[in-house]
């Protein structure tokens, strides 16, 4: 086995016994590998294999990133050390492989790289392998400084999620729309990790999500803001905050009058279940909201007195349906919990059970599609994220399967996947072999996924 002996930078301190990120260099590599995805030339797989070798005591340091050219600066080093390029020629190679050139322009240097490496004693197969990795690198071309910036952001985000998960959730909710994850996915993840999330409430909620003292544990609770309610206007929410600061609301009539809310505002609050502490259940709130809006003109100060009508509360399933329609999420039971009997009868297993499956085991998963991704470097592969009441499952769809099941891949809200479970080095996913659209089982629930963003 041959290696190019390029010394690591002074801040690189490899320790194969500790798999966590140790320093900025290691963090930058892992972040870049995540951003790029399936790096050309099986670079990520190769790095994992060499890491395993290091853990077993084999001293195989090929370069700062275990034999994988991942930064533009490393491409220059490889060209200079292995092929005898001058600094100027190596920089020309770097510029030819710049990120804005979709496939790079390595062809003009390929013969020089091969002849230079052969002249320095590297065998042809090894030289061609290195050149193949450089060709892969040319598809995205990434400077180390850029990766360091990503690594710092990733570290700060991970630190916040680990040590201040409630504040992290509130910040992400207040930054919507953004990224891959919908508010529903963020809230579901927080709840699974022990964070208390409270519903929007006109007597407490501001426009944005806020933190409140917890009922148990050390982490604050997260109170959803009125901005989570579909169609709610910020000006109306501000009027609610201003009126509430003067005195607490006594009733829906008091709320509508002092915050100057019209029938549309009150209906949105009722549908969003934000009037529960004033009116009771959602049906009751909708009824009272309609009659709470004061008349216009001379009759505005007149108090409306109507006989209290007691309405039966919706079932939990009905509330969940309305939650998704009006909030885009639910703090009640996950929709799949109502379907678990049906799904179990079809031999679909939950995400927590799948996590214990062995590598290469046949598996079936079913969940709400929350993310669809098709990276430009993935050669037509589509990545899906399915969510059930216990967590998420990452699904890989090869191009041939995407062609066969395009309707299901692109349009299903509730998707059943038959495939092969893969689990290696803590990375788990389901490689799809067959798919079925089970969206009709959701009934009136309408979910949204983050598609190709």
C-alpha positions in Angstrom: 0.0 0.0 0.0 1.4 3.4 -1.0 0.9 6.8 0.7 1.9 10.3 0.0 3.8 11.6 3.0 2.4 15.1 3.5 2.8 16.3 7.1 -0.4 17.4 8.9 -0.8 21.0 9.9 0.4 21.9 13.5 -3.1 22.1 14.8 -4.0 18.6 13.7 -3.8 16.3 16.7 -5.2 12.9 15.7 -6.4 10.6 18.4 -8.1 7.4 17.0 -9.4 6.4 20.5 -11.8 9.4 20.6 -14.3 9.5 17.7 -15.6 12.9 18.6 -14.4 16.1 16.9 -11.2 17.0 18.6 -10.2 20.3 16.9 -11.0 22.7 14.2 -9.3 20.7 11.5 -11.2 17.5 12.3 -14.4 19.4 12.6 -13.8 21.2 9.3 -13.4 17.8 7.6 -16.5 16.3 9.1 -18.5 19.4 8.3 -17.3 19.5 4.7 -18.0 15.8 4.2 -21.5 16.4 5.5 -22.0 19.4 3.1 -20.7 17.7 0.1 -22.5 14.4 0.8 -21.3 11.4 -1.0 -17.9 12.7 -1.9 -16.6 11.4 -5.2 -14.2 8.5 -5.1 -15.7 7.0 -1.9 -13.7 9.5 0.1 -15.9 9.4 3.2 -16.0 5.6 3.2 -12.2 5.5 2.8 -11.7 7.9 5.7 -13.9 5.7 7.9 -11.9 2.6 6.9 -8.6 4.3 7.7 -10.0 5.6 11.0 -10.9 2.0 11.9 -7.3 1.0 11.1 -5.9 3.7 13.2 -8.2 2.7 16.1 -6.7 -0.8 15.9 -3.1 0.6 16.2 -2.0 0.7 12.5 -0.1 4.0 11.9 -1.4 4.9 8.5 -1.3 8.7 8.4 -1.4 9.6 4.7 -2.2 13.3 5.1 -4.1 15.6 7.5 -7.4 14.0 6.4 -6.3 10.3 6.3 -5.5 10.1 2.6 -8.5 12.0 1.3 -8.0 15.3 -0.7 -10.9 17.4 0.6 -9.6 21.0 0.5 -8.1 23.0 -2.3 -4.9 23.5 -0.3 -4.4 19.7 -0.1 -4.8 19.3 -3.8 -1.9 21.7 -4.2 0.2 19.8 -1.7 -0.5 16.5 -3.4 0.5 17.9 -6.8 3.7 19.4 -5.4 4.8 16.5 -3.3 3.6 13.6 -5.4 4.0 14.9 -9.0 6.7 17.6 -8.6 4.5 20.6 -9.5 5.9 24.0 -8.8 3.9 26.3 -6.4 2.7 28.3 -9.4 1.6 25.3 -11.4 -0.1 23.8 -8.3 -2.0 27.1 -7.9 -3.0 27.0 -11.5 -4.4 23.5 -10.9 -6.4 24.9 -7.9 -7.8 27.7 -10.0 -8.8 25.3 -12.8 -10.7 23.2 -10.3 -12.5 26.3 -8.7 -16.0 25.6 -7.4 -17.8 27.8 -10.0 -16.6 25.5 -12.8 -19.2 22.8 -12.5 -16.9 19.9 -13.5 -13.5 21.6 -13.1 -10.8 21.5 -15.7 -8.4 18.8 -14.7 -7.8 17.3 -18.1 -5.0 19.8 -19.0 -3.0 18.7 -15.9 -3.8 14.9 -15.9 -0.9 13.8 -18.0 1.6 15.9 -15.9 0.2 14.5 -12.7 0.4 10.9 -13.9 3.9 11.2 -15.4 5.1 13.1 -12.3 3.9 10.5 -9.9 5.2 7.6 -12.0 8.6 9.4 -12.1 8.7 9.5 -8.3 8.1 5.8 -7.8 4.3 5.6 -7.4 2.7 2.7 -9.2 0.2 3.5 -11.9 -2.9 2.1 -10.1 -2.1 4.3 -7.1 -1.5 7.3 -9.3 -4.8 6.8 -11.2 -6.6 6.5 -7.9 -5.3 9.8 -6.7 -6.1 11.5 -9.9 -9.6 10.0 -9.7 -10.1 11.6 -6.3 -8.9 14.9 -7.7 -11.4 14.6 -10.5 -14.1 14.1 -7.9 -12.9 17.1 -5.9 -13.1 19.2 -9.1 -16.9 18.9 -9.0 -17.2 21.0 -5.8 -13.8 22.6 -5.0 -13.8 23.8 -1.4 -11.2 25.9 0.4 -10.2 25.0 3.9 -11.1 28.5 5.3 -14.6 28.0 4.0 -14.9 24.7 5.8 -13.5 26.2 9.0 -16.4 28.8 8.9 -18.9 26.0 8.5 -17.3 24.0 11.3 -17.6 27.0 13.7 -21.2 27.4 12.9 -21.8 23.6 13.2 -20.0 23.5 16.6 -22.0 26.5 18.0 -25.3 24.9 16.8 -24.4 21.6 18.3 -23.3 23.2 21.6 -26.6 25.1 21.9 -28.7 22.0 21.0 -26.8 19.9 23.6 -26.6 22.4 26.4 -29.5 24.9 25.8 -32.0 22.9 23.7 -35.0 25.0 24.7 -33.4 28.3 23.6 -32.1 26.5 20.4 -35.7 25.5 19.5 -37.1 28.9 20.2 -34.5 30.5 18.1 -35.1 28.2 15.2 -38.9 28.6 15.4 -38.4 32.4 15.3 -36.1 32.1 12.3 -38.6 30.3 10.1 -38.8 29.7 7.2 -35.4 28.3 7.0 -33.3 25.2 6.3 -34.4 21.6 5.9 -36.6 21.3 9.0 -40.2 22.5 9.4 -41.5 23.7 12.7 -43.3 20.4 13.1 -40.1 18.4 12.8 -38.2 20.8 15.2 -41.0 20.6 17.8 -41.3 16.8 17.5 -37.5 16.4 18.0 -37.5 18.7 21.0 -40.3 16.8 22.6 -38.6 13.5 22.1 -35.6 15.0 23.9 -37.6 16.1 26.9 -38.3 19.7 26.1 -41.7 20.9 27.2 -43.5 22.8 24.3 -46.6 24.8 25.2 -49.4 25.9 22.8 -50.1 29.4 21.7 -52.3 31.3 24.2 -53.6 34.9 23.9 -53.2 35.4 27.6 -49.4 34.5 27.5 -48.0 34.2 24.0 -46.1 37.0 22.2 -45.7 37.2 18.4 -42.6 34.9 18.6 -41.8 31.9 20.6 -40.6 32.6 24.1 -39.1 30.7 27.1 -41.0 30.1 30.3 -40.2 28.6 33.7 -40.4 24.8 33.5 -42.8 22.6 35.5 -40.1 20.0 35.8 -36.4 19.6 34.9 -33.8 22.3 34.4 -34.6 23.4 30.8 -37.1 26.2 30.2 -40.4 25.4 28.5 -41.0 26.8 25.0 -44.2 28.8 24.5 -45.2 28.9 20.9 -45.8 32.4 19.5 -49.0 33.6 17.8 -47.0 33.7 14.5 -47.4 29.9 14.4 -51.1 30.4 13.6 -51.7 30.4 9.9 -52.8 33.8 8.6 -52.3 35.6 11.9 -51.2 39.2 11.3 -48.3 40.6 13.3 -50.1 43.9 13.9 -53.0 42.1 15.5 -50.6 40.1 17.8 -48.9 43.4 18.8 -52.3 44.9 19.8 -52.9 41.8 21.9 -49.6 42.2 23.7 -50.2 45.9 24.3 -53.7 45.4 25.7 -52.6 42.4 27.8 -49.8 44.5 29.4 -52.4 46.9 30.7 -54.7 44.2 32.2 -55.3 40.5 31.8 -58.1 39.5 29.4 -61.3 38.4 31.2 -63.2 37.0 28.2 -63.1 36.7 24.5 -65.3 39.8 24.3 -62.8 41.7 26.4 -60.0 40.5 24.2 -61.7 41.5 20.9 -62.7 44.9 22.3 -59.4 46.0 23.9 -57.1 44.6 21.2 -59.4 45.8 18.4 -59.7 42.4 16.7 -62.1 41.7 13.9 -64.0 38.5 13.3 -61.2 37.1 11.1 -58.6 37.7 13.8 -60.8 36.0 16.4 -61.6 33.0 14.2 -57.9 32.4 13.5 -57.1 32.5 17.2 -60.0 30.1 17.9 -59.0 27.7 15.1 -55.4 27.8 16.3 -56.6 26.8 19.8 -55.2 30.0 21.3 -58.4 30.9 23.1 -58.6 27.7 25.2 -57.8 29.5 28.5 -60.6 32.0 27.9 -63.3 29.8 26.1 -62.5 26.2 26.7 -62.3 23.6 23.9 -61.8 24.5 20.3 -65.5 24.2 19.3 -66.5 26.4 22.2 -63.9 29.0 21.2 -65.0 29.1 17.6 -68.6 29.7 18.7 -67.6 32.4 21.2 -65.2 34.1 18.8 -68.0 34.8 16.3 -70.1 36.5 18.9 -67.3 38.3 20.7 -66.5 41.0 18.1 -68.1 44.3 19.1 -70.5 46.1 16.9 -69.4 49.2 15.0 -70.4 52.8 15.6 -72.5 53.8 18.5 -73.2 50.3 19.7 -69.5 49.4 20.1 -69.3 50.1 23.8 -72.4 47.9 24.4 -71.7 44.6 26.1 -73.1 41.6 24.4 -74.8 39.1 26.7 -75.7 35.7 25.3 -76.7 32.5 27.0 -73.7 30.2 27.4 -73.8 27.3 24.9 -72.0 24.2 26.0 -70.5 22.3 23.0 -68.8 18.9 23.1 -65.1 19.0 22.8 -63.6 17.6 19.6 -61.9 14.2 19.7 -58.1 14.1 19.9 -57.9 12.9 16.3 -60.2 15.8 15.2 -58.0 18.3 17.2 -54.8 16.9 15.6 -56.4 17.4 12.1 -57.2 21.0 12.9 -53.8 21.5 14.5 -52.1 20.6 11.2 -54.5 22.8 9.2 -54.1 25.9 11.4 -50.6 25.5 13.0 -48.7 23.1 10.7 -47.9 21.0 13.7 -49.5 19.4 16.8 -48.5 19.1 20.5 -50.9 16.3 20.9 -50.4 12.7 19.8 -48.4 12.2 16.5 -50.8 11.4 13.6 -49.1 8.0 13.1 -50.1 6.9 16.7 -53.7 6.7 15.5 -52.6 4.5 12.5 -50.2 2.3 14.3 -52.5 -0.7 14.5 -53.1 -0.5 10.7 -49.4 0.0 10.0 -48.4 -2.9 12.3 -50.8 -5.2 10.5 -48.9 -4.3 7.3 -45.6 -5.1 9.1 -44.3 -1.6 9.1 -42.1 -1.1 12.2 -41.4 2.1 14.1 -38.2 4.1 13.8 -36.9 3.2 17.2 -37.2 -0.5 16.4 -35.5 0.0 13.1 -32.5 1.6 14.9 -31.8 -1.8 16.4 -31.8 -3.7 13.1 -28.7 -5.4 11.9 -26.8 -4.2 8.8 -28.3 -5.6 5.5 -31.5 -6.7 7.2 -34.8 -6.5 5.2 -36.9 -3.7 6.7 -40.2 -1.8 6.2 -40.7 1.8 7.4 -43.6 4.2 7.1 -43.7 7.8 8.0 -44.7 11.3 7.1 -42.3 12.7 4.5 -40.7 15.8 6.1 -37.7 16.3 3.8 -36.9 15.6 0.1 -33.3 16.3 -1.1 -31.5 15.7 -4.4 -28.0 17.2 -4.1 -26.3 18.2 -7.3 -23.3 15.9 -6.4 -25.5 12.9 -5.8 -25.9 11.8 -9.4 -29.7 11.6 -9.3 -30.0 10.0 -5.9 -33.0 11.3 -3.8 -32.8 11.4 0.0 -36.0 11.3 2.0 -36.7 11.7 5.7 -39.7 9.9 7.2 -41.1 10.8 10.6 -43.2 8.7 12.9 -44.2 9.0 16.5 -40.8 7.8 17.7 -38.3 9.6 15.5 -37.1 9.8 11.9 -35.8 7.4 9.2 -33.4 8.4 6.4 -34.2 6.8 3.1 -32.0 6.5 0.1 -33.7 6.3 -3.3 -31.4 5.3 -6.2 -32.1 6.9 -9.6 -33.6 3.7 -11.1 -36.1 3.5 -8.2 -36.9 7.2 -8.5 -37.8 6.6 -12.1 -40.0 3.7 -11.2 -41.8 5.3 -8.2 -41.6 9.0 -9.2 -45.2 9.7 -8.1 -44.6 8.2 -4.7 -41.2 9.8 -4.2 -42.2 13.3 -5.3 -45.8 13.4 -4.0 -46.6 11.1 -1.1 -47.3 12.7 2.3 -47.4 9.3 4.1 -44.9 6.9 2.5 -44.4 3.2 3.1 -40.9 2.0 2.1 -39.7 -1.6 1.7 -35.9 -2.0 1.5 -32.6 -3.0 3.1 -31.4 -1.5 6.3 -27.8 -0.3 6.4 -26.0 0.4 9.6 -22.3 1.2 9.6 -20.2 3.3 12.1 -23.3 4.7 13.7 -24.8 5.8 10.3 -28.2 4.3 9.6 -30.5 4.5 6.7 -33.0 2.5 4.6 -32.1 1.8 1.0 -35.5 1.7 -0.8 -36.5 -1.1 -3.0 -40.2 -0.6 -3.2 -42.6 2.2 -2.2 -46.3 2.7 -1.6 -48.2 5.9 -1.1 -50.3 5.6 2.1 -51.4 9.3 2.2 -55.1 8.4 2.1 -54.7 6.9 5.6 -54.0 10.5 6.9 -57.6 11.5 6.1 -57.9 15.3 6.4 -54.4 15.9 7.8 -52.3 17.8 5.4 -48.6 17.8 6.1 -45.8 19.8 4.4 -42.3 18.6 3.5 -39.2 20.6 2.7 -38.6 19.7 -0.9 -35.3 20.2 -2.7 -34.2 23.3 -0.7 
